[in-house]
Amino acid sequence: MIDTYDLVHNLIRTEKGTILEQDGKYIFSVSMRANKIQIKKAIEDIYKVKVLSVNTMNIRGKLRRVRTELGKTADWKKAVVTLHSGQKIEVT
């Protein structure tokens, strides 16, 4: 069984993410194996809030080059979590 802290990696703090926070939406980096139901339960357990919906997207890694070597950054999964009105995640 997957632990809830293994599903949700971290809260993504970007300019777009801070704008979405005003609408009650938060962006998280989550495990590639996690589905929407598991993400919803994990966020509710960790942050003690009520989740209205979860939207997920798979982000492909970018091609990078260091001198003559070609490489690729890791693929990852992003989740946009919408909370019920009046709910808020305290960010420190």
N, CA, C and O of each residue as an XYZ file, in Angstrom:
368
protein
N       0.839     -1.186      0.000
C       0.000      0.000      0.000
C       0.881      1.246      0.000
O       1.937      1.284      0.632
N       0.418      2.266     -0.729
C       1.191      3.495     -0.876
C       0.840      4.454      0.262
O      -0.334      4.678      0.556
N       1.854      5.007      0.888
C       1.671      5.976      1.965
C       1.220      7.316      1.376
O       1.609      7.664      0.262
N       0.406      8.066      2.115
C      -0.102      9.341      1.611
C       1.022     10.345      1.358
O       0.924     11.164      0.444
N       2.077     10.287      2.151
C       3.198     11.215      1.962
C       4.058     10.819      0.766
O       4.843     11.633      0.280
N       3.924      9.576      0.279
C       4.621      9.175     -0.934
C       3.879      9.649     -2.182
O       4.493      9.806     -3.237
N       2.580      9.875     -2.082
C       1.788     10.314     -3.228
C       2.008     11.784     -3.543
O       2.194     12.151     -4.703
N       1.989     12.625     -2.521
C       2.129     14.075     -2.717
C       3.562     14.459     -2.394
O       4.011     14.311     -1.258
N       4.285     14.958     -3.404
C       5.684     15.309     -3.190
C       5.832     16.698     -2.586
O       6.415     16.842     -1.510
N       5.314     17.728     -3.262
C       5.431     19.072     -2.720
C       4.439     20.019     -3.378
O       3.889     19.731     -4.441
N       4.226     21.141     -2.732
C       3.399     22.223     -3.243
C       4.261     23.078     -4.149
O       5.346     23.505     -3.754
N       3.794     23.332     -5.355
C       4.584     24.092     -6.324
C       4.274     25.575     -6.166
O       3.126     26.000     -6.299
N       5.304     26.351     -5.882
C       5.159     27.795     -5.666
C       5.680     28.535     -6.894
O       6.880     28.778     -7.017
N       4.774     28.891     -7.800
C       5.125     29.662     -8.981
C       4.215     30.880     -9.052
O       3.292     31.025     -8.251
N       4.481     31.744    -10.005
C       3.647     32.923    -10.182
C       2.219     32.515    -10.544
O       1.257     33.072    -10.014
N       2.086     31.553    -11.439
C       0.760     31.071    -11.820
C       0.065     30.412    -10.625
O      -1.140     30.576    -10.436
N       0.824     29.674     -9.829
C       0.253     29.013     -8.661
C      -0.265     29.983     -7.619
O      -1.296     29.733     -6.995
N       0.437     31.086     -7.424
C      -0.023     32.075     -6.444
C      -1.264     32.811     -6.941
O      -2.102     33.215     -6.134
N      -1.395     32.990     -8.243
C      -2.606     33.599     -8.796
C      -3.795     32.656     -8.619
O      -4.895     33.104     -8.298
N      -3.584     31.361     -8.825
C      -4.660     30.381     -8.678
C      -5.091     30.203     -7.224
O      -6.223     29.797     -6.961
N      -4.199     30.502     -6.275
C      -4.543     30.360     -4.859
C      -5.702     31.260     -4.464
O      -6.441     30.933     -3.536
N      -5.876     32.382     -5.143
C      -6.985     33.275     -4.854
C      -8.330     32.624     -5.179
O      -9.350     32.969     -4.583
N      -8.330     31.679     -6.127
C      -9.545     30.952     -6.499
C      -9.699     29.651     -5.714
O     -10.633     28.889     -5.963
N      -8.799     29.390     -4.776
C      -8.864     28.168     -3.988
C      -8.263     26.970     -4.689
O      -8.619     25.832     -4.383
N      -7.343     27.208     -5.641
C      -6.682     26.125     -6.375
C      -5.204     26.098     -6.007
O      -4.555     27.140     -5.917
N      -4.686     24.899     -5.796
C      -3.290     24.718     -5.418
C      -2.663     23.687     -6.343
O      -3.308     22.713     -6.731
N      -1.391     23.909     -6.697
C      -0.689     23.022     -7.616
C       0.312     22.185     -6.827
O       1.100     22.712     -6.042
N       0.268     20.858     -7.051
C       1.141     19.923     -6.367
C       1.884     19.066     -7.375
O       1.370     18.759     -8.451
N       3.099     18.684     -7.013
C       3.823     17.648     -7.723
C       3.492     16.336     -7.026
O       3.673     16.208     -5.815
N       3.004     15.355     -7.799
C       2.551     14.097     -7.212
C       3.236     12.920     -7.893
O       3.915     13.078     -8.908
N       3.048     11.751     -7.322
C       3.634     10.528     -7.859
C       3.003     10.187     -9.207
O       1.815     10.427     -9.422
N       3.796      9.633    -10.102
C       3.291      9.229    -11.415
C       2.253      8.113    -11.297
O       1.406      7.963    -12.177
N       2.311      7.331    -10.222
C       1.383      6.211    -10.041
C       0.057      6.638     -9.424
O      -0.890      5.852     -9.411
N      -0.034      7.848     -8.918
C      -1.215      8.292     -8.179
C      -2.364      8.626     -9.122
O      -2.164      9.213    -10.185
N      -3.585      8.237     -8.710
C      -4.766      8.641     -9.469
C      -5.490      9.747     -8.711
O      -5.083     10.121     -7.611
N      -6.567     10.271     -9.304
C      -7.246     11.428     -8.726
C      -7.851     11.128     -7.360
O      -7.823     11.980     -6.472
N      -8.388      9.948     -7.183
C      -9.007      9.585     -5.902
C      -7.956      9.504     -4.804
O      -8.177      9.997     -3.697
N      -6.815      8.888     -5.099
C      -5.738      8.793     -4.121
C      -5.189     10.173     -3.778
O      -4.878     10.441     -2.617
N      -5.065     11.053     -4.773
C      -4.559     12.405     -4.532
C      -5.528     13.171     -3.646
O      -5.104     13.866     -2.722
N      -6.816     13.053     -3.912
C      -7.826     13.748     -3.115
C      -7.763     13.311     -1.655
O      -7.780     14.155     -0.758
N      -7.690     11.995     -1.403
C      -7.630     11.494     -0.029
C      -6.344     11.940      0.659
O      -6.359     12.285      1.840
N      -5.224     11.934     -0.081
C      -3.941     12.321      0.503
C      -3.938     13.796      0.906
O      -3.468     14.133      1.993
N      -4.453     14.675      0.051
C      -4.495     16.108      0.359
C      -5.408     16.360      1.555
O      -5.081     17.167      2.425
N      -6.545     15.676      1.605
C      -7.461     15.851      2.734
C      -6.841     15.368      4.039
O      -7.054     15.983      5.083
N      -6.077     14.275      3.999
C      -5.423     13.764      5.197
C      -4.276     14.661      5.658
O      -4.139     14.928      6.852
N      -3.467     15.119      4.733
C      -2.277     15.890      5.092
C      -2.638     17.299      5.560
O      -2.141     17.754      6.590
N      -3.500     17.991      4.811
C      -3.770     19.399      5.083
C      -5.083     19.646      5.823
O      -5.380     20.791      6.166
N      -5.874     18.605      6.078
C      -7.143     18.724      6.813
C      -8.084     19.739      6.165
O      -8.611     20.622      6.842
N      -8.294     19.612      4.850
C      -9.206     20.457      4.090
C     -10.153     19.569      3.283
O      -9.915     18.367      3.155
N     -11.215     20.146      2.743
C     -12.150     19.430      1.883
C     -11.839     19.759      0.433
O     -11.852     20.925      0.037
N     -11.557     18.724     -0.365
C     -11.194     18.896     -1.764
C     -12.445     18.776     -2.630
O     -13.215     17.825     -2.498
N     -12.638     19.753     -3.517
C     -13.773     19.737     -4.420
C     -13.461     18.922     -5.669
O     -14.260     18.076     -6.070
N     -12.297     19.168     -6.293
C     -11.925     18.423     -7.496
C     -10.412     18.365     -7.637
O      -9.670     19.138     -7.031
N      -9.985     17.413     -8.463
C      -8.559     17.237     -8.747
C      -8.394     17.092    -10.258
O      -9.045     16.251    -10.878
N      -7.533     17.903    -10.842
C      -7.182     17.784    -12.254
C      -5.709     17.427    -12.338
O      -4.878     18.052    -11.678
N      -5.379     16.420    -13.151
C      -3.992     15.971    -13.248
C      -3.491     16.099    -14.673
O      -4.265     16.081    -15.630
N      -2.176     16.229    -14.789
C      -1.544     16.234    -16.102
C      -0.140     15.673    -15.979
O       0.552     15.910    -14.989
N       0.276     14.924    -16.995
C       1.621     14.376    -17.045
C       2.505     15.355    -17.809
O       2.195     15.745    -18.935
N       3.604     15.742    -17.181
C       4.538     16.689    -17.785
C       5.759     15.902    -18.268
O       6.428     15.222    -17.490
N       6.028     16.011    -19.559
C       7.193     15.332    -20.109
C       8.459     16.107    -19.784
O       8.452     17.338    -19.753
N       9.543     15.384    -19.543
C      10.818     16.026    -19.252
C      11.380     16.713    -20.479
O      11.116     16.302    -21.609
N      12.157     17.763    -20.252
C      12.742     18.526    -21.347
C      14.109     17.968    -21.720
O      14.821     17.420    -20.879
N      14.461     18.115    -22.982
C      15.784     17.712    -23.431
C      16.787     18.767    -22.998
O      16.562     19.962    -23.184
N      17.889     18.323    -22.423
C      18.942     19.228    -21.959
C      20.279     18.725    -22.498
O      20.457     17.539    -22.773
N      21.212     19.667    -22.640
C      22.527     19.297    -23.118
C      23.579     19.920    -22.232
O      23.528     21.114    -21.936
N      24.533     19.111    -21.810
C      25.681     19.598    -21.060
C      26.912     19.266    -21.905
O      27.293     18.104    -22.048
N      27.507     20.289    -22.446
C      28.619     20.167    -23.393
C      28.212     19.289    -24.561
O      27.364     19.689    -25.359
N      28.786     18.114    -24.682
C      28.448     17.259    -25.820
C      27.448     16.167    -25.468
O      26.986     15.446    -26.352
N      27.113     16.036    -24.214
C      26.208     14.975    -23.774
C      24.752     15.452    -23.806
O      24.426     16.524    -23.297
N      23.893     14.642    -24.409
C      22.474     14.928    -24.411
C      21.813     14.204    -23.249
O      22.214     13.097    -22.891
N      20.820     14.820    -22.673
C      20.114     14.207    -21.561
C      18.674     14.682    -21.536
O      18.232     15.416    -22.420
N      17.950     14.255    -20.516
C      16.547     14.607    -20.404
C      16.201     14.717    -18.932
O      16.619     13.886    -18.126
N      15.434     15.748    -18.579
C      14.978     15.845    -17.206
C      13.858     14.833    -16.989
O      13.284     14.321    -17.950
N      13.555     14.552    -15.754
C      12.595     13.498    -15.434
C      11.169     13.926    -15.765
O      10.818     15.102    -15.664
N      10.350     12.945    -16.165
C       8.921     13.169    -16.326
C       8.299     13.281    -14.942
O       8.791     12.677    -13.989
N       7.207     14.060    -14.823
C       6.545     14.201    -13.539
C       5.067     14.468    -13.746
O       4.627     14.766    -14.857
N       4.317     14.360    -12.688
C       2.870     14.541    -12.744
C       2.477     15.741    -11.897
O       2.929     15.889    -10.762
N       1.618     16.609    -12.469
C       1.152     17.803    -11.782
C      -0.333     17.627    -11.479
O      -1.090     17.124    -12.310
N      -0.741     18.045    -10.282
C      -2.146     17.993     -9.891
C      -2.601     19.381     -9.461
O      -1.958     20.023     -8.630
N      -3.714     19.841    -10.029
C      -4.329     21.096     -9.617
C      -5.522     20.723     -8.744
O      -6.494     20.138     -9.222
N      -5.438     21.066     -7.465
C      -6.446     20.698     -6.475
C      -7.311     21.913     -6.170
O      -6.803     22.963     -5.776
N      -8.623     21.765     -6.355
C      -9.572     22.832     -6.047
C     -10.245     22.512     -4.720
O     -10.767     21.415     -4.525
N     -10.227     23.480     -3.811
C     -10.825     23.299     -2.495
C     -12.228     23.896     -2.457
O     -12.575     24.753     -3.271
N     -13.028     23.429     -1.498
C     -14.354     24.015     -1.276
C     -14.183     25.474     -0.860
O     -13.133     25.857     -0.345
N     -15.213     26.284     -1.083
C     -15.109     27.699     -0.724
C     -14.957     27.836      0.790
O     -15.603     27.123      1.559
N     -14.110     28.746      1.196
C     -13.819     28.940      2.613
C     -12.656     28.097      3.109
O     -12.144     28.352      4.198
N     -12.224     27.102      2.348
C     -11.083     26.259      2.720
C      -9.797     26.914      2.220
O      -9.797     27.620      1.211
N      -8.703     26.670      2.942
C      -7.436     27.305      2.610
C      -6.296     26.456      3.133
O      -6.404     25.867      4.209
N      -5.208     26.387      2.388
C      -3.992     25.700      2.847
C      -3.018     26.776      3.287
O      -2.689     27.680      2.518
N      -2.560     26.679      4.522
C      -1.609     27.660      5.062
C      -0.225     27.370      4.483
O       0.318     26.281      4.667
N       0.334     28.345      3.789
C       1.651     28.220      3.185
C       2.618     29.073      3.976
O       2.385     30.266      4.173
N       3.717     28.461      4.435
C       4.697     29.218      5.210
C       5.912     29.536      4.401
O       6.839     30.172      4.903
